[in-house]
Amino acid sequence: MACTYKSKLKDYLDEKLPKQEMKFMESHIESCNECQKALDELLDKQQEIKGDFPEIDDDILVSKIKGRITGIRRITVYGILGFMLGLFSRFYTLDKFLPTKAMMALPYKLAEFGLSIFFSKNKLLPWRSMEFYYGYGNMGFFPYNPLLDMLASLITPAIVACFIAVMLGYLLSDKRVFRRRKVINFIAVGLLTFIMWSAILYGSYSYTMAKIDSLQGIEEITVYSVAQGSSRWLVKIDKDALSQEKFKELFSKLTEAKKAGKNAYPVEKKGFELVLNFTGGGRMNAFIDPETDSMVLLNGNQYVVSQEAVDILISIAGGETRE
Ligand SMILES: [Zn+2]
């Protein structure tokens, strides 16, 4: 249904209505979607006409068009600057100057809070996370995919900072041309963006964890021998090393390991510790006990590996294979 006040918009824009009506229209537009849209269109059109006929002399219209142009420019610049600031916000702890430190910490902390709503369960216990290398300022919500963790800790504060900056841009702009209702719409868009971003993160991480769970897509293995709290680097098996038959076999035997429930990742280890890198950025530590042919992942999944796989590891370490 067409709003009956739409016909008065042109006069409202030119401020030709009586004072009382001007006030009424102001509050009406605030609550009427239809009039708001029509007003935006009207302003766009006027802007175009004005561009074609620069000699048009209408101070009120000119000031409104100017207000609109500066507003759009301000909002764009604020948004870009906010996004950039957000990208660097992970370095807030390095900043010694309190006001800028606080400005940087705000989007970072808000982003961390926002992500914690969905992903706090993913975080490793503090003492467990010591076994991981985290990039500087990484939030640790996606510990088994360091690349994703880095992206989440980088992009999320940037989204938050961009949002805050654009909102400031709106609030500082000409009230006559930027209706306050736009801010509310914008908040909704912001929330939706955040939820969509979280869904992307959730999907990517689930994909990583499914790969790790089924031990599919291993692309590189680093092998350590561990005993009495110390560990010794043995070999890094990458694509090139796979031309060797025993490495190739180790890969395929690990892929075939059978799942066997859950178990705590041991603190006191005697055997082999493997760092498994998966395609797509997944990374997982695995401990293999040569006595029992069992393998435990850092996330607590347990597997039975074949004796051949264990024998290959023993031979890599330079030991005698069992008979
Ligand atoms: Zn209306």
Residues whose N, C-alpha, C, O or C-beta is under 5 A from the ligand:
A	BS01	ZN	C3 Y5 C32 C35
